[in-house]
Amino acid sequence: MTVQSTTPAPGAVTPAPAAIVTRTKPPKLTWTSGSIGISLVVWGLALLYALPIVWFLLSSFKPGSELFRYPLTMFPDNWTVSGYTTAWTRFNFARYFTNTATAAVVTTLFTVIVSAATGYAFAKYKAWWLKVFFVCILATTMLPTEVIMPSTFVVIRDLGLYDTLAGIIVPSIMTATGTFMFRQYFKTVPDELMEAARIDGASELRIFASIMLPLARPIAITLAIFSFHWRWNDYIWPLLVLKDQKLYTLQVALRSIVGADNIDWSVLLSASVISLVPMVVIFLVFQRYIMNADMNAGLKD
C-alpha cells in the first residue's frame, strides 16, 4: 500500500487558500404598529396630492358640457380627444411647442456650461476680486426678478434682441443658483487631481473639460433639469420681450386661449396637459441622476 505525502516538495509554490466568502442574508422587513401608521399617513397624503392632478388629466378628455355638470364626476361619460386636436391645430400649437423647446434647450445648454466654468473659477482660483465677484453674484438672489426686469429689458432692446428668441435666451443663461451649486461641488474635489493633470501637461481648458466637468455630471444634470423647468414654464419675460405671435412660447400662447368673455375650458385643459408632457418625460428619464454624486470618482487612495 502506497501512502501519498501531503508535504509539498522543496521549491514548490504553495497555492493560496481560497477566500472564504460569507454571505449574509438581508434583514427581514418587520412591520410594527408605528411603521404601519406612518405608511398609511404617507399614502394618504400622496393620494390627497394626486387627486387634483388625476382630476385635471381626466377632465382634459371630457367634452365641455361635462366639465361643470353638477354633481361633478371624476371619469368622463363620453371620452373625447377633441380638445387635444383643437389645441394642436387651431392655435398652431406645433409652432409654439417648437419655440419653447428651442429656447429651453439652448438656454439650458449654455446655463450648464457657463455655470460650470464660473463655479470652477470661483472654487479653484485664488484671487481677492473673485471672492468679491462671487458675493456680488450671490447678492442678486436677494432681489426679486421683477426688480431687475426693467434694466434687463432696456439692455435687450438696445442690443436689438427685442421680439426675438435670443431676447429670452441671453438674459437667462447666467444664474447665481447654478454658479453656487458648481462652486460648492468643485471645492470638494482635491487640488492634487488638478496638480497631477498639470504635471502631465494638460492645459487649464483640458483640465476643466476632461476632468472637472465629467466629475460634476450629477450637478450638471440636476441644474439642467431645473433650468429646463424654469425656461419651459417662464411666462412674464417672454410676454414682455415677444410681440410677434409666431414667436410666442407655450405659456404665452396658453394665455391667448383664454378670451375676455368666453373660455374654451376643454381646449385649455388639453393644451395644458400637452405643455406638461416634456417636463414629466425629462424628470422620469433623469431623476436617477439627481444629486447622485460620487465625490471620489477617478481618485485613488
C-alpha positions, 0 to 999 in steps of 0.5 A: 500500500502506497501512502501519498505525502501531503508535504509539498516538495522543496521549491514548490509554490504553495497555492493560496487558500481560497477566500472564504466568502460569507454571505449574509442574508438581508434583514427581514422587513418587520412591520410594527404598529408605528411603521404601519401608521406612518405608511398609511399617513404617507399614502394618504397624503400622496393620494390627497396630492394626486387627486387634483392632478388625476382630476385635471388629466381626466377632465382634459378628455371630457367634452365641455358640457361635462366639465361643470355638470353638477354633481361633478364626476371624476371619469368622463361619460363620453371620452373625447380627444377633441380638445387635444386636436383643437389645441394642436391645430387651431392655435398652431400649437406645433409652432409654439411647442417648437419655440419653447423647446428651442429656447429651453434647450439652448438656454439650458445648454449654455446655463450648464456650461457657463455655470460650470466654468464660473463655479470652477473659477470661483472654487479653484482660483485664488484671487481677492476680486473673485471672492468679491465677484462671487458675493456680488453674484450671490447678492442678486438672489436677494432681489426679486426678478421683477426688480431687475426686469426693467434694466434687463429689458432696456439692455435687450432692446438696445442690443436689438434682441427685442421680439426675438428668441435670443431676447429670452435666451441671453438674459437667462443663461447666467444664474447665481443658483447654478454658479453656487451649486458648481462652486460648492461641488468643485471645492470638494474635489482635491487640488492634487487631481488638478496638480497631477493633470498639470504635471502631465501637461494638460492645459487649464481648458483640458483640465476643466473639460476632461476632468472637472466637468465629467466629475460634476455630471450629477450637478450638471444634470440636476441644474439642467433639469431645473433650468429646463423647468424654469425656461419651459414654464417662464411666462412674464419675460417672454410676454414682455420681450415677444410681440410677434405671435409666431414667436410666442412660447407655450405659456404665452400662447396658453394665455391667448386661449383664454378670451375676455368673455368666453373660455374654451375650458376643454381646449385649455385643459388639453393644451395644458396637459400637452405643455406638461408632457416634456417636463414629466418625460425629462424628470422620469428619464433623469431623476436617477441622476439627481444629486447622485454624486460620487465625490471620489470618482477617478481618485485613488487612495 
